[in-house]
Amino acid sequence: MTSTLYGISPKVCDTVKKALQWLEANHLPVSFFDYREQPLPPATLDSWIEAIGWEALLNKRSTSFRTLADEDKQQLDTEKARQLMLANPTLIKRPVLQRGTQVMAGFNETAYREWFGL
């Protein structure tokens, strides 16, 4: 089954680059979706939120999050976080790997190995 890796260009994001290199080195078919180049479909984000929760997706350590207005950072809930991530996709923890209905945010070699059964 082909997986889809979501993020921003590997030329800009080292974590996306590492994930793509790891997937290719392990001969795992993957397509790449750059959500800076094309908008992330709301239904895709909704499926991620349902699978792993908005807390796992919203990168509060990102520069993008730190530059948000204070009122945007306060009293976060599912809908508010969803709207923020749709408006500012760089708030999404990178990369997001999706295989069928399975979703994982961030790159961790050990977690990827376990996920793919390697």
Secondary structure as UniProt FT lines:
FT   STRAND          3..7
FT   TURN            10..12
FT   HELIX           14..25
FT   TURN            26..27
FT   STRAND          30..34
FT   TURN            35..37
FT   HELIX           42..52
FT   HELIX           54..57
FT   TURN            60..61
FT   HELIX           63..66
FT   HELIX           70..73
FT   HELIX           78..87
FT   HELIX           89..91
FT   STRAND          96..99
FT   TURN            100..101
FT   STRAND          102..105
FT   HELIX           109..116
//
